[in-house]
Amino acid sequence: MISVKPKKNLGQHFLKDSAIASRIADTLDAFSPLPILEVGPGTGMLTQFLLSKERALTVVEIDRESVAYLKEHFPSLDGNILQQNFLTLDLSAHCDGPLCVIGNYPYNISTQIFFKVLDNKELIPCCAGMIQKEVAERMIATPGSKAYGILSVLLQAWYDIEYLFTVSEQAFIPPPKVKSAVVRLTRNKRKRLDCNEKLFKSVVKTSFNQRRKMLRNSIRSLLPEETPLPDDPMLSKRPEQLSIEEFEQLTNLLEPLVGKKFSEENKN
């Protein structure tokens, strides 16, 4: 029989509590019969409950040991196991339409996973799973809070995010040093931003990379040298004070000023 050892370099902490796995699988019930893509199934604790939903299921697993284990213990998955890195996976090549993404996500790349989901938001109306509690709190944070940041703004611009429940360290092998949380992201009704989307991302990231500074100082790097800033009271605020709508306004305020500098840096 094939066994799988959790690998620290892959951020693996295998869930051992079947009741929690069942609850996580249930988070996608409202989106039946959309197909499901599971990220990092490991030893299949969550996979078994997803299979019971009788929906099309594909799993993406980078660990060779885990892939061999899944093939042995879940023969019905044959042909639907992708031994690949989810972060570099071309989702459009493996789906014919919308799908749900779920997983007990590796903590060391969980933020990158959600940005990958965001890049494919037109294909993914729902995403759920377990992550580090601190990351979950950042995802749902509101303006004015210490946890509010890049992840909060960029994800909330396109998804409604629910913090569903907290999971103890003892539910895993090996136990992580932090608590975990299960979240669900549901695509909101926003079709487009009221601004240049690429510039919006740059403004948000640049602002929060120097979150203790007033915006007039933090966004200076986006502008060509010697370009004067507009006299707008918004620029006297710090980034955590701005709502998504205000970041859109800020983007529109800056767009005429960034000019060729932004175009050259983002032409690829």
Secondary structure as UniProt FT lines:
FT   HELIX           8..10
FT   STRAND          14..15
FT   HELIX           18..26
FT   TURN            27..28
FT   HELIX           29..31
FT   TURN            32..33
FT   STRAND          36..39
FT   TURN            42..43
FT   TURN            45..46
FT   HELIX           47..51
FT   TURN            52..54
FT   STRAND          57..60
FT   HELIX           64..73
FT   HELIX           75..77
FT   TURN            78..79
FT   STRAND          81..82
FT   HELIX           86..88
FT   HELIX           91..93
FT   STRAND          100..104
FT   HELIX           107..109
FT   HELIX           110..119
FT   TURN            120..123
FT   STRAND          126..132
FT   HELIX           133..140
FT   TURN            143..144
FT   TURN            146..147
FT   HELIX           150..156
FT   TURN            157..158
FT   STRAND          159..167
FT   HELIX           169..171
FT   STRAND          172..173
FT   STRAND          180..187
FT   HELIX           197..208
FT   TURN            209..212
FT   HELIX           215..218
FT   HELIX           219..222
FT   TURN            225..226
FT   HELIX           233..236
FT   HELIX           239..241
FT   HELIX           244..265
//
